[in-house]
Amino acid sequence: MRERDGEARLDAAEIGAELGERATLVQFSSAFCQPCRATRRILTEVAGMVDGVAHVEIDAEERLELVRRLEVRSTPTVLVLDGHGAIVRRAAGQPRKVDVIAALGEAVRD
C-alpha cells in the first residue's frame, strides 16, 4: 500500500488483479460468509453497470498480511478505489446497492 498526499493507495500487484480504469470495488470475503455471497452479487452487478469499473474479490484468509495492513476486521469489507488506486470509501457488512452506486460516484468524479 502506498501513501501519496496523505491518501492510502493500492496497486494491481497488491490486490492481485488489474485496477478498473475509473474505479475498483475491492471485496474482502471468507469462505463461509453468507453476506459475502450477496455482496459479490451486488458489486458484480454495479461494476457491470458502469464502464471502467472493476470488482475484485479477495479471500481474507489467504491474504492475511494485506488484511492486517488495511485493518479489515470483518467480512465482507468493501473498499472503493478511484482510478489511481486511492481508497475513497470503506464499509464493513453487506452494502446496499444504492450506497455502492453513491460511493462510485465519489470515486469517478475526476
One Martini backbone bead per residue (centre of mass of N, CA, C, O) as a GRO file, in nm:
protein
  110
    1MET     BB    1   0.096   0.036   0.024
    2ARG     BB    2   0.041   0.363  -0.068
    3GLU     BB    3   0.143   0.703  -0.009
    4ARG     BB    4  -0.028   1.008  -0.121
    5ASP     BB    5  -0.117   1.287   0.008
    6GLY     BB    6  -0.250   1.099   0.253
    7GLU     BB    7  -0.319   0.857   0.065
    8ALA     BB    8  -0.440   0.554   0.024
    9ARG     BB    9  -0.288   0.292  -0.181
   10LEU     BB   10  -0.347   0.064  -0.450
   11ASP     BB   11  -0.238  -0.210  -0.643
   12ALA     BB   12  -0.238  -0.476  -0.851
   13ALA     BB   13  -0.040  -0.650  -0.683
   14GLU     BB   14  -0.199  -0.633  -0.410
   15ILE     BB   15  -0.491  -0.744  -0.537
   16GLY     BB   16  -0.448  -0.943  -0.799
   17ALA     BB   17  -0.542  -0.706  -1.004
   18GLU     BB   18  -0.675  -0.502  -1.209
   19LEU     BB   19  -0.757  -0.194  -1.238
   20GLY     BB   20  -0.982   0.023  -1.289
   21GLU     BB   21  -1.003   0.296  -1.480
   22ARG     BB   22  -1.214   0.445  -1.264
   23ALA     BB   23  -1.269   0.183  -1.071
   24THR     BB   24  -1.262  -0.014  -0.753
   25LEU     BB   25  -1.402  -0.312  -0.611
   26VAL     BB   26  -1.309  -0.424  -0.291
   27GLN     BB   27  -1.341  -0.762  -0.163
   28PHE     BB   28  -1.367  -0.905   0.153
   29SER     BB   29  -1.357  -1.258   0.214
   30SER     BB   30  -1.518  -1.568   0.317
   31ALA     BB   31  -1.619  -1.887   0.281
   32PHE     BB   32  -1.869  -1.871   0.525
   33CYS     BB   33  -1.996  -1.600   0.405
   34GLN     BB   34  -2.307  -1.499   0.333
   35PRO     BB   35  -2.283  -1.185   0.273
   36CYS     BB   36  -2.064  -1.221   0.051
   37ARG     BB   37  -2.247  -1.325  -0.175
   38ALA     BB   38  -2.430  -1.077  -0.195
   39THR     BB   39  -2.203  -0.875  -0.242
   40ARG     BB   40  -2.101  -0.993  -0.507
   41ARG     BB   41  -2.360  -0.940  -0.667
   42ILE     BB   42  -2.371  -0.634  -0.631
   43LEU     BB   43  -2.084  -0.559  -0.740
   44THR     BB   44  -2.113  -0.691  -1.016
   45GLU     BB   45  -2.354  -0.527  -1.109
   46VAL     BB   46  -2.234  -0.243  -1.079
   47ALA     BB   47  -1.981  -0.285  -1.256
   48GLY     BB   48  -2.165  -0.348  -1.515
   49MET     BB   49  -2.294  -0.044  -1.526
   50VAL     BB   50  -1.987   0.072  -1.527
   51ASP     BB   51  -1.752   0.199  -1.694
   52GLY     BB   52  -1.432   0.114  -1.562
   53VAL     BB   53  -1.532  -0.110  -1.356
   54ALA     BB   54  -1.407  -0.310  -1.090
   55HIS     BB   55  -1.414  -0.644  -0.945
   56VAL     BB   56  -1.256  -0.754  -0.636
   57GLU     BB   57  -1.185  -1.064  -0.480
   58ILE     BB   58  -1.076  -1.138  -0.143
   59ASP     BB   59  -0.923  -1.372   0.050
   60ALA     BB   60  -0.863  -1.321   0.375
   61GLU     BB   61  -0.711  -1.592   0.452
   62GLU     BB   62  -0.486  -1.555   0.211
   63ARG     BB   63  -0.446  -1.218   0.300
   64LEU     BB   64  -0.335  -1.132   0.595
   65GLU     BB   65  -0.142  -0.896   0.549
   66LEU     BB   66  -0.349  -0.708   0.413
   67VAL     BB   67  -0.562  -0.716   0.633
   68ARG     BB   68  -0.385  -0.590   0.852
   69ARG     BB   69  -0.298  -0.328   0.706
   70LEU     BB   70  -0.622  -0.249   0.657
   71GLU     BB   71  -0.801  -0.334   0.899
   72VAL     BB   72  -0.965  -0.597   0.869
   73ARG     BB   73  -1.243  -0.724   1.080
   74SER     BB   74  -1.452  -0.808   0.847
   75THR     BB   75  -1.701  -0.998   0.671
   76PRO     BB   76  -1.760  -0.787   0.463
   77THR     BB   77  -1.522  -0.577   0.290
   78VAL     BB   78  -1.526  -0.250   0.134
   79LEU     BB   79  -1.343  -0.098  -0.130
   80VAL     BB   80  -1.303   0.224  -0.281
   81LEU     BB   81  -1.146   0.296  -0.583
   82ASP     BB   82  -0.987   0.477  -0.779
   83GLY     BB   83  -0.805   0.499  -1.078
   84HIS     BB   84  -0.530   0.520  -0.871
   85GLY     BB   85  -0.600   0.353  -0.584
   86ALA     BB   86  -0.760   0.523  -0.402
   87ILE     BB   87  -0.914   0.541  -0.098
   88VAL     BB   88  -1.259   0.662  -0.066
   89ARG     BB   89  -1.400   0.397   0.055
   90ARG     BB   90  -1.555   0.226   0.347
   91ALA     BB   91  -1.702  -0.106   0.433
   92ALA     BB   92  -1.900  -0.297   0.653
   93GLY     BB   93  -2.076  -0.524   0.521
   94GLN     BB   94  -2.366  -0.531   0.360
   95PRO     BB   95  -2.445  -0.358   0.093
   96ARG     BB   96  -2.610  -0.121  -0.071
   97LYS     BB   97  -2.654  -0.042  -0.388
   98VAL     BB   98  -2.689   0.269  -0.352
   99ASP     BB   99  -2.417   0.303  -0.194
  100VAL     BB  100  -2.228   0.206  -0.416
  101ILE     BB  101  -2.307   0.418  -0.626
  102ALA     BB  102  -2.228   0.663  -0.455
  103ALA     BB  103  -1.927   0.585  -0.418
  104LEU     BB  104  -1.862   0.586  -0.719
  105GLY     BB  105  -1.921   0.882  -0.767
  106GLU     BB  106  -1.673   0.971  -0.598
  107ALA     BB  107  -1.447   0.811  -0.763
  108VAL     BB  108  -1.539   0.935  -1.073
  109ARG     BB  109  -1.521   1.256  -1.077
  110ASP     BB  110  -1.265   1.327  -1.254
   0.00000   0.00000   0.00000
